[in-house]
Every structure is written in structure tokens, then in C-alpha cells.
Amino acid sequence: MTLAKPRLTVIDTDPGIDDAIGILLALASPGFSIAGITTVAGNIGIETTMRNAGRLLAFANREDIPVFRGAAAPLSRVGPEPLNLHGEDGIGGVALPEPARLPESRHAVEWLADFLMEQPAGMVDVLALGPLTNLARLIVERPEAARRIGRIIAMGGAIHEHGNVGPRSEFNLWADPDAAAVAVASGLSLVLVPLDVTRRVRATREFVQTLAADGKPMAVMVGSLIESYFEAATNRESRPLHDPCVMLYAIAPELFRIEELRLSVDTGSGEMAGALTISPDGSPVQVALGVNGSEALDLLAQCLTAVSTNASIE
């Protein structure tokens, strides 16, 4: 694999155990130049997602990266209850230092819009790991800035797979289906990484042991995060590593099978909220429908074990 020049990147996130793994992967990879992290309520409330973003950056000694507070609730409905699987702190109880830098005072959408206007068009990618509320607000409130995004790579949705909060609904799109509908219909360059792919990327306990044995703080930390992501002590595989798939696609798209589908989003309030439908009347979206799961895990380990970092574990 030939490494390209690092892409200027904004991570929009609601950390979240798998968000945390994705963020640490991005920090470890030379493929990203991270300009900022924007937070959104999703897996857990906005105060905790902001704190967790700051804690991850403090662990990685990357206080140079600013954190911005984004949407505390969906565009037009009540937000979801926090997901129990991420623990009370949203990060599985894994020990992380407290943030070394306060969140910025500017709202995430305001900062992102101004940042996009300052950069050449098409030069900034947005990696979206949570509900798409911040991006939808950007598209609606600052469309000229939104059009300058190079591409959005978003974890969300289910195409042929059963959903994880409803028969056809995945959490990120279900949490704010109105925002998802805005993003899908926006005409922006959007790559969607749904459950069809993320459920194929699961870590084994041997994988966790390999990261722990490496000894590098970043690898050890990700191993601890994945360890907290096993449903039971007897399970041989972790829950799906949903959000790291966004970073893995950005680093090595050749590991994924992409199809263009015309999609619409169910914006109702029932169990089908956020469901994706393939329809001739839908909007064209690039969708990942296949992945080489073993090679994706190999790449994750490669990035984490090759990194030279000053990160430290409390």
C-alpha cells in the first residue's frame, strides 16, 4: 500500500468505545492531518462526548487538536437514551487522563463552516462517526461551506442487514433521521459505511493479546478498549468495530467493495425511523457493501504498532 499525502480531516464524533478506537487509529495513522474534532450527542450526552474527545487527545499528547461542542439533540426530536454498552462514562470504564485543554468556545458548526471557507475547496474530509446532526446543520445553515467538503465518510445505516435498533434501522441514522435525510439528499460526496460492512470487522481475543504484547501505549490502549467491547468473558469475538471502519476505508479503500445506490431515509418516528430504502427516486450515495475483514484488522494493528507516540497510560 502506497501512503498518500495526509488528508486534512475533521472528525465528527460521539465517543463511544468504537469511536475512541477510530479516533486513536486516525491519530496513529500518517494518512490524516486532523484539524479538529467536533462532538455530537449520540452514544451518550454532549458533555460526556466532549470530555471523552479531550481525554483521548490528552492520552495521545495531541492537545494541539481543538475540540468543539456540537449538537446536544437531534434537529427536531428528542434525543436517544445513552447506550448502556458504552458504560456510564461512554468509554467502557477504560482509564484515560482528563482533558489537558478546554473545549473551544465556538460552536462546532460555526467553526467547521469558517474552517471550510478558509481552505481550498475539496481539501477537507469529514469522518462522521455519530448522528449526522452537525453536518445537517452545516448543509442547511451554511450551504456554501458544506459544498467545499472533499468527501464525507460516515458510519451509518443498514442496507441488506437487520438493523441494531429496529428491523432496518441503525443507531446513528435512527438517532436523527431528519439529519440523515438532509445529508443523503445533499448531493455532497458521501461514502456510507453501514452495518453490512462493520459487522464483518470483529476482533478476536488473540488480536487483543497481540496489541497488548506490542507494548506501545496506543496499541495497548486500543486493546483495552476492544477488551471492554466483548459482550461476555466467554465470547471469542468482540462486538463489531463499527466506527474504525470509517478510518480504515479512508486509509485503504481497496479493502472495501463500493456500490452506488440511490437511497432515501425514513424520517418517521416509529421503529423504521432512519431506515434506508433503495429507490429510483433516492439520492445517489457511495455505499460500502463488502470488506476484507481480516486485512482490515491487520491494517488496524499495523497502524497502531508502527506508530511512534508519546502517549502515556495513567
C-alpha positions in Angstrom: 0.0 0.0 0.0 1.4 3.4 -1.0 0.8 6.1 1.5 -0.7 9.3 0.0 -0.2 12.8 1.4 -2.1 13.2 4.6 -5.6 14.4 4.1 -6.8 17.4 6.1 -9.5 15.9 8.2 -12.3 16.8 10.7 -13.7 14.0 12.9 -17.3 14.4 13.9 -18.0 12.0 16.8 -19.9 10.9 19.9 -17.2 8.8 21.7 -18.2 5.9 22.4 -15.9 2.9 22.6 -15.7 2.2 18.9 -15.4 6.0 18.2 -12.5 6.1 20.6 -10.8 3.2 18.7 -11.4 5.1 15.4 -10.0 8.4 16.8 -6.9 6.7 18.1 -6.4 4.9 14.8 -6.6 8.3 13.0 -4.1 9.8 15.4 -1.8 6.9 14.8 -2.0 6.9 11.0 0.1 9.2 8.8 -2.8 9.4 6.4 -4.6 12.0 8.4 -3.9 15.6 9.4 -6.6 16.2 12.0 -7.7 19.9 12.1 -10.3 19.5 14.8 -12.8 17.2 16.5 -16.5 18.2 16.5 -18.7 16.4 19.0 -22.4 15.4 18.9 -24.7 13.8 21.4 -25.4 10.2 20.5 -23.9 7.2 22.3 -24.1 9.4 25.3 -24.8 13.1 26.2 -22.8 16.0 24.7 -20.9 16.9 27.9 -19.6 13.4 28.1 -18.7 13.1 24.4 -16.8 16.4 24.6 -14.9 15.2 27.7 -14.1 11.8 26.1 -12.7 13.5 23.0 -10.5 15.7 25.2 -9.4 12.6 27.2 -8.4 10.7 24.1 -6.4 13.7 22.8 -4.7 14.1 26.2 -3.8 10.4 26.2 -2.2 10.8 22.8 -0.5 14.1 23.7 -2.3 15.9 20.9 -3.5 18.9 22.8 -2.8 20.8 19.6 -6.1 19.5 18.2 -9.1 21.6 19.2 -12.5 20.1 20.4 -15.7 21.8 19.6 -19.1 21.3 21.1 -21.8 20.4 18.6 -25.4 19.4 18.7 -26.8 18.3 22.1 -30.0 17.0 20.5 -31.4 16.0 17.1 -32.6 18.6 14.6 -36.3 18.3 15.5 -37.0 15.5 18.0 -36.0 14.1 21.4 -32.6 12.5 21.6 -32.0 8.8 22.4 -31.1 7.4 25.7 -27.4 6.7 26.2 -26.3 3.3 25.1 -25.6 1.0 28.1 -23.0 -1.0 26.2 -20.5 2.0 26.4 -20.8 2.3 30.2 -21.6 5.3 32.3 -18.6 7.2 31.0 -19.2 6.3 27.4 -15.8 4.7 27.1 -16.2 1.4 28.8 -14.6 2.4 32.1 -11.1 2.4 30.5 -8.7 4.7 32.3 -7.9 7.9 30.4 -6.4 11.1 31.6 -8.6 14.2 32.0 -8.6 16.7 29.1 -5.5 18.9 29.0 -7.2 21.6 27.0 -10.7 23.1 27.4 -13.2 22.8 24.6 -13.3 25.8 22.3 -16.0 28.4 22.9 -17.2 28.4 19.3 -20.0 26.0 18.2 -18.8 23.1 16.1 -21.0 24.1 13.1 -19.8 27.7 13.1 -16.1 26.7 13.4 -16.5 24.0 10.7 -18.1 26.4 8.3 -15.5 29.1 8.7 -12.7 26.5 8.5 -14.0 25.1 5.2 -14.2 28.6 3.8 -10.6 29.2 4.7 -9.3 26.1 2.9 -9.2 25.3 -0.8 -12.5 23.6 -2.0 -12.3 19.8 -1.8 -9.3 19.7 0.5 -11.1 18.8 3.8 -12.7 15.4 4.5 -15.2 14.9 7.3 -15.2 11.5 9.1 -18.6 11.1 10.7 -18.9 8.6 13.5 -22.2 9.6 15.1 -25.6 11.0 14.3 -25.3 13.5 11.4 -26.9 16.4 13.2 -23.8 18.7 12.9 -23.4 18.0 9.2 -27.1 18.6 8.5 -27.0 21.9 10.3 -23.9 22.9 8.2 -25.7 21.9 5.0 -28.8 23.8 5.8 -27.3 26.9 7.5 -24.0 27.3 5.6 -24.5 25.5 2.2 -21.7 27.3 0.5 -19.3 26.0 3.2 -20.7 22.5 3.0 -20.1 22.3 -0.7 -16.4 22.8 -0.1 -16.1 19.4 1.8 -14.0 17.0 -0.2 -15.9 14.0 1.0 -17.9 12.7 4.0 -17.2 9.2 5.1 -20.0 8.2 7.6 -20.7 5.1 9.6 -24.4 4.5 9.4 -27.3 2.6 8.1 -28.2 -0.9 7.1 -28.8 -2.0 3.5 -29.3 -5.8 3.4 -28.6 -6.4 7.1 -31.0 -6.3 10.0 -30.8 -3.1 12.0 -29.4 -2.8 15.5 -32.3 -0.6 16.9 -35.1 -1.6 14.6 -35.8 -4.1 11.8 -33.9 -1.9 9.3 -32.6 1.0 11.4 -29.0 1.5 12.6 -28.3 3.7 15.6 -26.6 6.7 14.1 -29.3 7.3 11.4 -32.1 6.3 13.8 -30.9 8.8 16.4 -31.5 11.7 14.0 -33.2 10.5 10.8 -34.0 14.1 9.7 -30.3 14.9 9.7 -29.5 11.7 7.9 -32.1 12.6 5.2 -30.5 16.0 4.8 -27.1 14.5 4.4 -28.2 11.8 1.9 -30.1 14.2 -0.2 -27.4 17.0 -0.1 -25.6 16.0 -3.3 -22.3 16.1 -1.4 -19.7 13.4 -1.9 -20.9 10.8 0.7 -19.5 7.4 1.4 -21.7 5.4 3.7 -20.3 2.5 5.8 -23.3 0.5 7.0 -23.8 -2.5 9.3 -23.3 -4.7 6.2 -19.6 -4.0 6.4 -19.0 -3.2 10.1 -20.4 -6.5 11.3 -17.6 -8.2 9.3 -14.9 -6.5 11.3 -14.7 -8.0 14.8 -11.6 -8.5 16.9 -10.6 -11.8 18.5 -9.1 -12.2 21.9 -5.9 -13.2 20.2 -5.9 -9.8 18.4 -6.3 -8.0 21.7 -3.4 -10.0 23.1 -1.2 -9.1 20.1 -1.9 -5.4 20.7 -1.2 -5.7 24.5 2.0 -7.6 23.8 3.3 -4.9 21.4 3.7 -2.6 24.4 3.3 0.7 22.5 0.8 2.8 24.5 -1.5 3.4 21.6 -1.8 -0.3 20.8 -2.2 -1.2 24.5 -5.0 1.4 24.9 -6.9 0.2 21.8 -6.5 -3.4 23.1 -8.1 -2.3 26.4 -10.9 -0.5 24.6 -11.6 -3.6 22.5 -11.4 -5.8 25.6 -14.3 -3.7 27.0 -16.2 -4.3 23.8 -16.7 -8.1 24.3 -20.2 -9.0 25.4 -19.1 -11.7 27.8 -15.9 -13.2 29.0 -16.6 -16.4 27.0 -17.1 -14.6 23.7 -14.3 -15.2 21.2 -15.1 -12.2 19.1 -15.9 -8.6 20.0 -18.9 -6.5 19.1 -18.4 -5.1 15.6 -15.8 -2.4 15.3 -18.2 0.0 13.6 -16.5 3.4 13.6 -12.9 2.3 12.9 -14.2 1.1 9.6 -14.5 4.8 8.5 -10.8 5.4 9.1 -9.9 2.1 7.6 -11.8 2.9 4.4 -10.1 6.3 4.2 -6.7 4.7 4.6 -7.2 1.7 2.3 -10.4 1.9 0.2 -9.2 -1.1 -1.8 -10.2 -3.3 1.1 -13.8 -2.4 0.6 -16.4 -3.1 -2.1 -18.3 0.0 -3.1 -21.6 0.3 -5.0 -23.5 3.4 -5.9 -27.1 3.1 -4.6 -30.0 5.6 -4.8 -31.2 5.9 -1.2 -33.9 7.6 0.8 -34.2 7.8 4.6 -37.3 7.1 6.6 -38.0 10.2 8.7 -40.9 8.8 10.6 -41.0 8.3 14.4 -41.6 4.5 14.6 -39.3 1.5 14.5 -38.4 2.3 10.9 -37.0 5.7 11.7 -33.7 6.1 9.9 -34.2 3.1 7.7 -32.6 3.3 4.3 -34.6 2.3 1.2 -33.1 1.7 -2.3 -35.4 3.6 -4.7 -35.1 5.1 -8.2 -36.3 8.4 -6.5 -33.5 8.2 -4.0 -30.2 10.2 -4.0 -27.0 8.6 -5.3 -24.7 7.6 -2.4 -21.5 5.5 -2.5 -22.1 2.6 -0.1 -19.6 0.1 1.2 -21.2 -3.3 0.9 -18.2 -5.6 1.4 -14.9 -5.7 3.2 -11.9 -7.9 3.6 -12.3 -8.2 7.4 -9.0 -9.9 8.2 -7.0 -7.5 6.2 -8.8 -4.6 7.8 -7.9 -5.9 11.2 -4.3 -6.4 10.0 -4.2 -2.7 8.9 -5.6 -1.6 12.2 -2.8 -3.5 14.1 -0.2 -2.3 11.6 -1.1 1.4 12.2 -1.2 1.1 16.0 2.0 -1.0 16.4 4.1 1.0 13.9 3.2 4.4 15.5 5.9 6.4 17.3 4.0 8.2 20.0 4.5 9.9 23.4 1.1 8.7 24.5 1.0 7.5 28.1 -1.3 5.4 30.2 -2.3 6.6 33.6 
